[in-house]
Amino acid sequence: MARRKKQAKNTAIRHLIAKLNPKSPISEQYRTIRTNLQFSSVDGEMKKILVTSSGPSEGKSSTVANLAIVFAQQGKKVLLIDGDMRKPTVHYTFRIDNRRGLSSVLVSEATLEESIEKSDVADLDILTCGPIPPNPSELLGSKAMGKLMEQACEYYDIVLFDTPPVLAVTDAQILANSCDGSILVLRSKQTDYEAAQKARDLLQPANAKLIGAVLNDRDMKKGNSYYYYYGNH
């Protein structure tokens, strides 16, 4: 039991490094990504940002969680939505209840206000996945989802979406059509070139602009502790 608690604590540190160690080089890289996102929105407001990956275990959920934190640390009012209604993780990362959330709002079992949870980071609120539905794609593409986005944008400066891998299901593509920009997360030495290219090709037809990619777990140079790189696709 003690070992499991230690592993859970280590996982939390790894996932929320921008909160627990804001002066670390990795946290600085998340702030660099935040700055790049703000520069990319010069020609238009970018409030709804989707984060996805080509496949599983590439770091999209930890990336979007830390992005949410660094935006909130800047004084923005931020809502992080767990749009992965197949393998949700946001409630584990922030250790909050998942009995109601996004799915509850979309099927009118609860209002958005009732379903949003406060995190322990100032200015950062969370909308977890809620009960896993049998029809995620249909719910994400519904009129109810569009209404939820409109409501969220009235109250928040930034709305971030954690979505399933783009090569696995169509959920990310569906949500991308309603977002202002999309980010593709890739893992060094794991994501192969063909998978990354296919994921990019699937996202490009969406109405949302594919802003760029986050390449994580890459050593930039020997002896350097910067692991995250942001660049245009």
C-alpha positions in Angstrom: 0.0 0.0 0.0 2.8 2.4 0.9 4.4 1.6 -2.5 1.2 2.4 -4.3 0.9 5.7 -2.5 4.4 6.6 -3.4 3.8 5.7 -7.1 0.6 7.8 -7.1 2.5 10.8 -5.7 5.3 10.4 -8.2 2.7 10.2 -11.0 1.1 13.4 -9.8 4.5 15.2 -9.7 5.3 14.0 -13.2 1.9 15.1 -14.5 1.6 18.5 -12.7 5.2 19.7 -12.7 4.1 23.2 -13.6 2.2 23.4 -10.3 4.6 21.4 -8.1 7.9 22.7 -9.5 7.1 25.9 -11.4 10.8 26.9 -11.6 11.9 23.6 -13.3 13.2 23.7 -16.9 10.3 21.6 -18.0 7.8 24.0 -16.5 9.6 26.8 -18.4 9.0 24.9 -21.6 5.3 24.8 -20.9 5.4 28.5 -20.5 7.2 28.7 -23.8 4.4 26.7 -25.4 1.9 29.1 -23.8 3.7 32.1 -25.3 3.8 30.5 -28.7 0.1 29.9 -28.6 -0.5 33.5 -27.7 1.6 34.7 -30.6 -0.3 32.3 -33.0 -3.6 34.0 -32.1 -2.5 37.5 -33.2 -4.9 37.5 -36.1 -7.9 36.2 -34.1 -9.0 35.2 -30.6 -8.0 31.7 -29.6 -10.1 30.6 -26.7 -10.8 26.9 -27.5 -7.7 24.8 -27.8 -7.7 21.1 -28.4 -4.8 18.8 -27.5 -4.5 15.3 -29.0 -1.9 12.8 -30.1 -1.5 10.3 -32.8 -1.6 7.3 -30.5 -1.8 6.4 -26.8 0.9 7.1 -24.2 2.4 10.1 -26.0 1.9 12.6 -23.2 -1.2 14.5 -24.4 -3.0 14.5 -21.0 0.0 15.7 -19.0 0.7 18.3 -21.7 -2.8 19.7 -21.6 -2.9 19.6 -17.8 0.3 21.6 -17.5 -0.7 24.0 -20.2 -3.9 24.7 -18.2 -1.8 25.4 -15.1 0.6 27.8 -16.8 -2.3 29.7 -18.4 -4.0 29.9 -14.9 -0.7 31.1 -13.4 -0.7 33.9 -15.9 -4.0 35.1 -14.4 -6.3 33.7 -17.1 -9.6 32.0 -16.2 -9.1 28.5 -17.5 -11.5 25.5 -17.9 -9.9 22.1 -18.7 -12.4 19.7 -20.2 -11.8 16.0 -20.4 -13.1 15.2 -23.8 -11.7 11.7 -23.8 -14.9 9.8 -23.0 -13.3 6.5 -23.6 -10.2 6.5 -21.3 -10.6 9.6 -19.2 -7.7 10.6 -16.9 -8.2 14.3 -15.9 -10.0 13.3 -12.7 -7.1 11.1 -11.7 -4.5 13.8 -12.5 -6.3 16.4 -10.4 -7.8 13.9 -7.9 -11.4 15.1 -8.2 -14.7 13.3 -8.4 -15.9 12.0 -11.7 -19.5 11.0 -10.9 -20.8 13.8 -13.1 -19.0 15.8 -15.8 -19.1 16.4 -19.6 -21.3 13.4 -20.4 -23.8 14.5 -17.7 -24.1 18.0 -19.2 -24.5 16.7 -22.8 -27.4 14.3 -21.8 -29.0 17.0 -19.6 -28.6 15.2 -16.4 -26.8 18.2 -14.9 -26.0 21.8 -15.8 -22.5 23.0 -16.8 -22.3 25.1 -13.6 -23.2 22.0 -11.4 -20.6 19.8 -13.1 -17.6 22.1 -13.0 -15.1 21.3 -10.2 -12.6 23.8 -8.7 -9.0 22.6 -8.8 -6.5 23.5 -6.2 -4.8 25.8 -8.7 -6.2 29.4 -8.6 -8.3 30.3 -11.7 -8.3 26.7 -13.0 -11.6 24.8 -13.1 -12.1 21.3 -14.3 -14.9 19.5 -16.2 -14.3 15.8 -15.9 -15.5 13.2 -18.4 -18.4 12.0 -16.2 -19.9 8.6 -16.7 -18.5 6.9 -19.8 -21.3 7.0 -22.5 -21.9 4.3 -25.2 -21.8 6.9 -28.0 -18.9 9.4 -27.4 -18.6 10.6 -31.0 -22.3 11.4 -31.3 -22.3 13.4 -28.0 -19.2 15.4 -29.0 -20.8 16.3 -32.3 -24.1 17.2 -30.9 -25.9 20.6 -30.6 -25.6 20.2 -26.8 -21.8 20.2 -27.2 -21.9 23.4 -29.2 -24.1 25.1 -26.6 -21.7 23.9 -23.8 -18.8 25.5 -25.7 -20.6 28.8 -26.0 -21.4 28.8 -22.3 -17.8 28.0 -21.4 -16.4 30.8 -23.5 -18.7 33.3 -21.8 -17.1 32.6 -18.4 -13.5 31.6 -19.3 -10.6 33.1 -21.1 -9.2 29.8 -22.2 -11.0 26.4 -22.7 -8.7 23.4 -23.2 -9.8 20.0 -24.4 -8.1 16.7 -23.7 -9.2 14.3 -26.5 -8.5 10.7 -27.5 -5.7 9.9 -30.0 -6.7 11.0 -33.5 -5.7 7.7 -35.1 -7.8 5.6 -32.8 -11.2 7.3 -33.1 -12.8 10.3 -34.8 -13.5 12.2 -31.5 -10.6 14.7 -31.9 -11.5 15.5 -35.5 -15.1 16.2 -34.5 -14.1 18.5 -31.6 -11.4 20.2 -33.7 -14.1 21.5 -36.0 -15.5 23.6 -33.1 -12.2 24.7 -31.7 -10.0 27.7 -32.6 -6.8 25.6 -32.7 -5.4 22.1 -32.3 -2.1 20.8 -30.9 -0.6 17.4 -31.7 1.5 15.8 -29.0 4.3 13.4 -30.1 6.7 11.4 -28.0 10.3 11.2 -29.0 11.5 7.7 -30.0 8.0 6.3 -29.8 5.8 8.1 -32.4 6.8 7.0 -35.8 6.9 9.4 -38.7 4.1 7.8 -40.7 1.7 7.9 -37.7 2.5 11.6 -37.0 2.0 12.5 -40.7 -1.3 10.6 -40.8 -2.5 12.3 -37.7 -1.7 15.7 -39.2 -3.5 14.8 -42.4 -6.6 13.8 -40.4 -6.6 17.1 -38.5 -5.9 19.4 -41.4 -9.4 19.0 -43.0 -11.0 20.2 -39.8 -12.1 23.8 -39.6 -9.7 24.4 -36.6 -6.2 25.4 -37.4 -3.5 22.8 -36.6 -1.2 25.2 -34.7 1.8 22.9 -34.3 3.2 19.9 -32.4 4.7 19.3 -29.0 7.6 16.8 -29.1 8.1 15.6 -25.6 10.7 13.4 -23.9 13.4 14.6 -26.2 16.8 15.6 -24.8 17.7 18.8 -26.7 21.4 18.4 -26.1 23.7 16.4 -23.8 23.5 17.6 -20.3 20.5 19.7 -20.9 17.4 19.1 -18.8 14.9 20.6 -21.3 12.6 17.8 -22.5 9.8 19.6 -24.3 10.0 21.2 -27.7 7.4 23.2 -29.5 7.4 23.8 -33.2 5.1 24.3 -36.2 4.1 21.2 -38.2 
